[in-house]
């Protein structure tokens, strides 16, 4: 059973999940008809996954049958488990507990596509709608203190199946990195009486050195302290803390800017693997004046080495100004 283990010196938590070693091993796979015959995420192979939790369907077809456009299932190899166990070792030198939470897979198309930038605008809108609906549903359970939605595309980014999908985890704890980010956002607000993300977004839109594109709803830019080459953020212009609270019908705006951003990165970086993370406030904090949801896209162009592991700092060999300049030039 997966468990979380606490480092007695730093206080950091690590998820120990040996069951995930049973996942399919990644291979260099291309989107071919022969591969789609064995892919558990393709339409017609619904029996190869756990029963669906949620789906968006074109027709009145039944659950776990073809006819869906986006499908959500429990992860067959979860990093978190739904049943809580008693805490073990809480009075000893080492502290651990069951890795308690939910772990879902969002299958983003019934067709065997391995690059999400190849989806059309309509399908992107459905994907964003599914993201919001699942985060909204999990937010209703007060047990879950934090929700993390992320995408790994490409073997180097951690994907074990090529068929485009994202993962949504509901945690019973607030991860240390998230807690530090929220504390920093609150401290900025207390000092300046304004949201730091709003201030950052407005400055980037005004100065344009790192801006890639913007419209009435979103600003897309390479952050000033980018950790990796071509790191890109999508920040809504209207202050909002919770990604799940987006207005009904607004998904098409985000879908369009997300698709365009991923297409720019895909063309500029020759289909490089990437990680995508939706950063949202913990549900219990509700809407607040200091945290601002946003999307972070981190291309995997460089290996994390000893300096990064030893210091917790990153070395970025491409300035965000140069990265934004290159991305602006990409024709869509």
Protein Blocks (a to p, Z undefined) as FASTA:
>chain_A
ZZddddfklopacdddfklmmpccdddddddfklmmmmmkbghilmmpccdfbdcdfblc
dehiahifbdcdddfbdfbdfbdcddehklmmbdcdddedddddddfbfbdcfbfklpcf
klmmmmmmmmmmmmmmmmmpmklmbdcddddedjknopabfbgcddddddfbdcfklmmm
mmmmmmmmmmnopafklmmmmmmmmnommpmbdcfkbccdddfklfbghiacdddfbdcf
blklpcehilmmmmmmmmmmmmmmmmmnoopacddddddddfklmpafkbccdddddddf
bccdfklmmnopacdfbdfklmmmmmmmpcZZ
